[in-house]
Every structure is written in C-alpha cells, then in structure tokens.
Amino acid sequence: MTSLNFALSRTAAREWQAGDEIVCTKLDHDGNISPWLELAHDKDLTVHLCEIDEECRLDLDHLRSLLSERTRVVAFPWASNAVGTVLPVAEVAALAHEAGALAWVDAVHYGPHGPIDVAAAGADVLICSPYKFYGPHLGLAFGRRGLLESWRPYKVRPAGLEPVGHRFETGTMAHELLAGFVAAVEYLEQIGWDFVTAHEHELGQRFIDALPDGWALHGVPTMDGRVPTFAITHESLAPAEAAARLGERGFAVWHGNYYAVEIMKRLGLEAEGALRIGIVHYNTADEVDRLLGALAEIAQRFVRRGEPPAAM
Ligand SMILES: Cc1ncc(COP(=O)(O)O)c(C=O)c1O
C-alpha cells in the first residue's frame, strides 16, 4: 500500500500548483500521511491534519473548517490501525467532494474486518493490502475510472495504457501473488462478512467488558463505531514489557506506534506508544478470556521496566 500511495499521489499531483492543500487525519497510518508530506515538500503544498475528539472519532466540524477551494485531496483511513475507530467514510467523502477534492481512502486496516463497497463509500481512490485480509504481500488500489483515465501514469513507453486496469501496472505482473489474492477473497467469501462482523463484534465487546483494572482503553469505548483493534496502556507496565510478557504466554500482540504517529502524539503516548490487541474472525471466546487473564496476571506480577514488585 505504501509504495502504491507514493506512486499514485505523485501521479495525481502532476498538475497541482504551489499552495494547493491536502487534508489528512490524526487517525491515519503514516502510509497515508508521508506520501503527502513528501509531495508537499517537492511542490510547495500544504498538508493539514484533521483533529479527533476525546474518543478518537474524527472531528467533522474541524474537517469542514479545513476544506477550501485549494483542497485537492482528503486522505483518510476507513479504520484506524491503532485505536480501531471506523470512520463515516461516505460522509467524509461527500465533504471532500463538496469542496471539489478527491476522497482518498486507506482501507488497509478495515480490510479484514468488513466489506468494502467503493461506490457506496464514494471513494475516488482506495488503497489496501491483501496481506491484512489473509492474502499475500501485495498492494492493491482502486481508482474511479474517469480519474484513472485522466491521469498520466509514470511508466515505460512500450507498456500500453489500455485497458485502464493496466494503465498503472509498471511491468510483469506478480502472478503468483495475484493467485493468492484471489484465494484470499474466495476464503473470505466462503466465511461470509455476516459471520466476520458479528463474531468480531461479540469478541470485541467481551474484551472491552472485562478489561482488567489498571488497563486503560484508548478510543471508542464500545464496539459500535470501531473494529476490535484495541490500544491499551497500563499505569505501571510499559507497553514493550507487556508485549514481551504476553509473547512469553503465547499471545502475539504489538507495542509502540504501529506507524500511527499522529494519534500517538495526540494521546500523549509518543514516547512508548501503547499495547495493541487485534482480534479477528478466527479468534475464539476462550482466547479472549485467556488473554484477559494474562493481562491481569502480568499487571500483578511485573511493574514498570520488568522489575519484580518489592513485595514479591
Ligand atoms: C491503516 C494502514 N495503512 C497502511 C499500512 C501500510 O500498508 P503496507 O504495509 O501494505 O505498506 C498499514 C500497515 O500496517 C495500515 O495498518
């Protein structure tokens, strides 16, 4: 996704002028911020960052205030890979369009959690990564036909421009990865989004409801308006330490900022980030319960920096 975003943003901006503006959000992964910052650096553009509220929802009033006739793109995630917020994609896209800007959606984190309908969402460009929805390490991009036809691609002269789906392919296709991509889509279709969303909702709520004392959940406090991706911190246990202890107990979690730099700054967590728990459709209620037990246990046994508490 990141490589595609650097390439496509540059392609989109060929005719843009100094002073043109881009709006990103504090919920974005850096893969949908740095391409715009680099473009801004090269072409003297301005990048604004849309604020979030106390529950890590996008501040739509702030977004409205940032839009103007200079806005070329509103770049935003479908879901946050750090705090799990699901954005009102169609609403954000409509605001972008009212301002004459493109709606540029990063669907990487939403990919494994729900169905993506680019037309209903009003996306002009949508980028995603099949490895997040159980496929191979491949990037994918959707672009509205008229838009893609209007862009001049960066590509070698002998490679054709038609059909439009091939217009932005730069060389020999990654056929083996594409076969894996098709298999991943078939796998998800076989499971069905109804099951995925209902099951994840149930497990996520189970996790939220029983989060042990001392752990703080950052972001949307119920499963409505989020995916089951949880950034949590403990008052006396560093995220890196907690991740290591959970790893010893067989739980694969991550700590730090997961490249979601702006949200960590906004939450005052830029130094150590947070512990990230990600639940998906193949997890079970038993796993969630065991994880909750492990969170309680490590918080009792280890204090900051892994020193055993004095009493032990
Ligand atoms: C929301 C989001 N956007 C972008 C990316 C980057 O994707 P890729 O690794 O395919 O470049 C990630 C990866 O974690 C992500 O979670």
The ligand as an ORCA input file, in Angstrom:
! r2SCAN-3c Opt
* xyz 0 1
  C      -4.035      1.612      8.121
  C      -2.781      1.176      7.424
  N      -2.394      1.838      6.324
  C      -1.285      1.500      5.654
  C      -0.486      0.464      6.065
  C       0.739      0.133      5.273
  O       0.479     -0.938      4.457
  P       1.670     -1.685      3.690
  O       2.406     -2.478      4.715
  O       0.973     -2.562      2.691
  O       2.525     -0.664      3.054
  C      -0.831     -0.263      7.214
  C       0.013     -1.352      7.692
  O       0.017     -1.702      8.858
  C      -2.019      0.107      7.912
  O      -2.416     -0.549      9.008
*
